[in-house]
């Protein structure tokens, strides 16, 4: 059952990620990216990484994608204009070369990881306290990088407001 759920969620993520590239309107691409993030959060839940899954939903889907959609609407970006094709060679050679690249990457990955695995002992799996361990490490060992990141985000927000505002 777990494999079926994983295949379902990964299929949704792959189709939504491909849809990001196919769409001509930026709003539809952003909505496809939201679907990709939600599918990835489902995969994180399957991996017993509940904190990462919730952060995926809250931070990426909730905050960053809303910001992307706000910027797209602020810029009034419409659908992409169709440009006449001047180079037909790229169109005809692109798909076979992309297929060859995917085949070679799969072949290399299968040869590299053939028969190898990560041994997991049942005693090392600690499913309780996952969020507590992340919080403890974040606010003790990684407190300085956490605060530097928050200051950088604050500077970026102030800079975006100053750039967006016409008059001070």
N, C-alpha and C positions, 0 to 999 in steps of 0.2 A: 504494500500500500504506500509506503514511504517513497519508493521509486516512482510510482505512478504520479504522486503529488509533485515530486521534484521534476519529473518530465513535463508535467502540465505547466508548472510555474516557469520553468526554463523556456518552454515553448512560447508562452505568453511574453516573456522578457525578450526573446529573440525576435519575435514578430513585431513587438512594439518598438524595439531598437531599429529594426529595418524600416519601420514606418516613419521614424524620425527623419531618415535620409530621403525617403520617397516623397514626403509631403512638400507641397509648394508654399503653403501658407505657414508662417512661423507659429501661429497660435496652435494649429493642429500638431505641429512638431513638438511644442512644449507639452501638450496634453498627452502625446505618445510617450514622452519622457517621464511623465508622472506615472503612467501605467507601468513603465519599465521599473521605476523605483519601488512601486508597490509589489511587483512580482519579486524583486530582489529582497524586499523585506520578508516576504513569505518564505523564501529560501533561507534567510537568516534564522527565522523561527524554527525551521526544520533542523538547523544546525545547533539548536539550543543556545543561540546568541540573541536572547530577547532584548537586551539593552541596545544592541546594534540595530535590531529591527525597528524598535521604537524610535531611535534617533534617525534612522533612514526615513521614516514616515514624517516625524515632526520637523526635523531640520531640512532635509532635502525636499520632500514633497510639500510640506507645509509652508516653509519659509522661502527657500531659494526659488522654487518654481513659481510661487506667487509673485516674487520679485521679478523673475524673468517675464512673466505674463504682464505685469505692470509696466515694465520697460518696453515691451513690444507694443502695448497699447499706447504708451506715452509717445513713442516714436511714430505711431500710426503706420506700422509696416504692413503693407498689403501683400498680395500674392506675388511671387517671383515672376518677373517678365520673361517671356520665352525669347531666347536669343537664337538667331538662325545658326544652324550647324554649318561651320566652315570646314571642320576636320572630320571627315567620315571614317578615316582610318582608325581613330581612337574608339569610335563606337563599335566597330567590328572586331577589333583586337582586345578591347577591354574585358568583355565577358570571358573569353577563353583564358586570358592571362590571369584574371581574378580566380577562376576555377582552378587553374594550375597552382596558384599561390596557396589557396585553401587546402588543396590536396597535399602539397609539399609540407605545409605547416602541420597538418594532421599526421602525416607519415613521420615527420621528425618527432612530434610529441609522442606518438605511439612507440617509436624506437627508444626514446629517452626514458620513458616511464614504464617500460615493459617489465612486468614482474616485480616492480618496486612498490612498496607501500609504507605507510607510516604505522608502526605498531602502536596500538592503543591498549593500555592496560586498564582494566575496569576500576582499579583503585585510584588511578590518576584522574578519572572523570569526576568533577565536582560541579554538579548542576545547580546546587543551591549557593546563593551568595555571589552570583556572577556580577550583578550590578554593584554590589557592595565592594567587590575586589577592584572593579574599574574605578569607582569613585574614590576609593582609598588611594590607589596609585595616581589618579589624576590630581588630587589635591595635596599629595605629599611629595612624591618623587617628580611629578611633571607639573608642579605649580607654576614655575617661572615660564615655561613655554605656553601654558594655558593663558596666563595673564598677558603675555606678549601678543598672542593671537587675538585676544579680546581687544587690546589697544589698537592693533592693526585694523580690525573690523570697524572699530569706532572711527578711526581716521578715514577709512574708505567711505563710510556712510556720510561723514561730514563733507568729504570731497565731492561725493555724488550730489549732495544737496546744493553745494556751492556752484557746481557746474550746471545743474539743472535750473537754478534760479537765474533769471535774467538781470534783475536789479538787486543790489544788496541793501 
